[in-house]
Amino acid sequence: MTVEVTRTGDGLRLAQLDLFFVELLRQVPVSADPGDSDAARDRIYPVASNDPHAAEANEEWRTYVHPELKQLFTTASETVREDLRTFEELDDSTDSWAFEIPTAHFDQWLNTLNQARLSLAARFEFQEKEMNQSGPRSIETARDLSLFQIHFYGFLQECLLQDLGG
Amino acid sequence: MGNGETTVEKESSTERALDIPWNVVVHNDPVNLMTYVTMVFQRVFGYSKERAQKHMLEVHQLGRSIVWTGVREPAESYVEQLQAYLLLASLEKSQ
């Protein structure tokens, strides 16, 4: 499994994608949604203070700050969803697809990739040791697939960050 | 006159309470990339790359880093900005 990543004048081009990677990319905004997972929602929308006496301040944070965060995350996710409509099939005989992330959308992609990685990690309760490994040896379960997604999305983030001078 | 002075004193007392320095703390999580965390510190606080990396390494190695200290209102704004970048950030009273 290989993905070719090149910098173009307008963005970051991913090529030689097979349908597996095309689907992983299409899953970015889907995985970003914490859905019905309390663990994922609590990680994406943390409170302001860990002080047990700060219940009132945290309630205010949920009331005033969380809707702003939700708006920001939703907007970023919608941008990614729109970009994902632009896959090109380069060669139907070799199952090769390409896709370009526009430079102007790098921040929205970084944000949505992070939402997806955090949601998946919280949902499947991945530990630091698993996160530091290079990925699952094989993909046999939903948990293996999610760990692979987290690592692949991290790889994309690294590519975007390199372009941003990180 | 006397009442006015009392009112002023109360306001000062409240202001002092609000002005207790507040720490903006970033906590470790196994998901956020080190390069990403460094970039966020540079963007949010305008820190140099070296200073941003120092805080990032504190987060990674010690589990948390106090990335800013000051009055409450900007501290809250910083926590919100860091959470907008999906860092695990919180506010605490400085000791």
HADDOCK unambig.tbl for C-alpha pairs under 7 A between the chains (distance, minus, plus):
assign (segid A and resid 44 and name CA) (segid B and resid 86 and name CA) 6.55 0.50 0.50
assign (segid A and resid 48 and name CA) (segid B and resid 90 and name CA) 4.88 0.50 0.50
assign (segid A and resid 48 and name CA) (segid B and resid 91 and name CA) 5.78 0.50 0.50
assign (segid A and resid 49 and name CA) (segid B and resid 90 and name CA) 5.13 0.50 0.50
assign (segid A and resid 49 and name CA) (segid B and resid 91 and name CA) 5.22 0.50 0.50
assign (segid A and resid 49 and name CA) (segid B and resid 92 and name CA) 6.46 0.50 0.50
assign (segid A and resid 69 and name CA) (segid B and resid 84 and name CA) 5.95 0.50 0.50
assign (segid A and resid 111 and name CA) (segid B and resid 85 and name CA) 6.62 0.50 0.50
assign (segid A and resid 117 and name CA) (segid B and resid 31 and name CA) 6.85 0.50 0.50
assign (segid A and resid 118 and name CA) (segid B and resid 31 and name CA) 6.33 0.50 0.50
assign (segid A and resid 128 and name CA) (segid B and resid 30 and name CA) 5.06 0.50 0.50
assign (segid A and resid 131 and name CA) (segid B and resid 30 and name CA) 6.42 0.50 0.50
assign (segid A and resid 131 and name CA) (segid B and resid 31 and name CA) 6.94 0.50 0.50
assign (segid A and resid 166 and name CA) (segid B and resid 35 and name CA) 6.07 0.50 0.50
assign (segid A and resid 166 and name CA) (segid B and resid 39 and name CA) 6.29 0.50 0.50
